[in-house]
Amino acid sequence: MPNLSGMNRSGSTAAYRWKESEREVEVQVCLPEGTKRSELRLALVSADGERDAWRNEHETIGGAELAERRARLTVAPIFWPTALMDGHLRGAVLFSESSFELVPSR
């Protein structure tokens, strides 16, 4: 059950865990052991689907980056029938501040 008190929120499902504060969101997706980056489809795209944060397709106006509202995050192993995570993020996202990391499970 998500914790909805104050500015900090968190939650979990069988496939992923997430936590957020006013300035940051962290998502941990449970991948099958031994999964390589080349076996994943990772995307953080604008609501209109035209820009992907992890393909360096950032929009700016007058040198200031635009915050993407309703960006969509997808994490899907290419050998899996469905995505482990696929949905719109609640807050605005600065694409230049977005990243991902693959780490072994603990």
N, C-alpha and C positions, 0 to 999 in steps of 0.2 A: 504494500500500500504506500503510495507516495506521501512524503512529509511535506505538507503545504503551509507550514508556519513560517512567518517572517519572509525574508528575502532568499533564504536557502531552501532549496527543494531537492528531493532525491526520490528514486524509485528503482524498481527492478522487475524484470520478467525472466522467463526461462532462458531467453536468448541474450539479454543485455542488462547492464546497470547504468544509471545516469545520475548525475548530480549537477546542480546549477546554483549560481549565485547571481547577484545583480549584473556582474561583468563577465562571467565565464560559465561555459557548459562543458562537462566532461562526460563522454560516453565510453563504456567498456563493453565490447561485443565479444561473446564467447565463441571462438572459432574452433573448428575441429583441429585436433593436435596435428602439427606438421604442415598446416596451411601456409603457403607462400604468397607473397604479394602478387606474383604473376597469376595466382589462382583466384584473385578477388576482383570484383567489380565494386569500386569505391567511388561515390559521387556526392558532391555537395553542390547542388545547382540552384540557380535563381528560380523564383516562383514561375517565371515564364519559360524556364527550361533552356534559355539561350546561353547562359554563362555557367561554367563549372569552376569552382574555387581551386581545384587541384589540377587544373589545366592552364593556370595563369591567364584567365580571361576576366580580368577585373575592370570594372567601369569606374571612371572618375569624372568629377565635374570641377573644373578650375583647380585641379591638383588634389582635391579632397575626395577620398574614396566614398562611394555610396554604401550605405548599409542595406543589405538585402533583407527584405521582410518575407517571411514564409519560405525561406530556403528549404530545399528538400534534401535529406540525408539518406543515402542508400548504401548498405553493406550487404553484399551477396557473393558467396563463393560460387565460382562458375560451374562447379560440379553439383550444386545444391538445387533442388527444384524451385525453391522460393527464397526471397531475400530474408536474411536474419533481422534486418532493420530496414524499414522504408517508410519515411514519413516526413511531414513538415515540422520544422523547428518553430517554437512559439515566438521567440524574440527576434530582433534584427541581428544579422551576422555581418561582420566585416570579413570579407573573403581573404584579405591579406593577412589576417590574424588567425586563420583557420589552418589546422594541421592534423595529421594522423600519425600514429606510431604502432608498429606491431611488436608486442612483447610476449615472452613465454608466459603461460598461466602459472599462477603461484599456488 
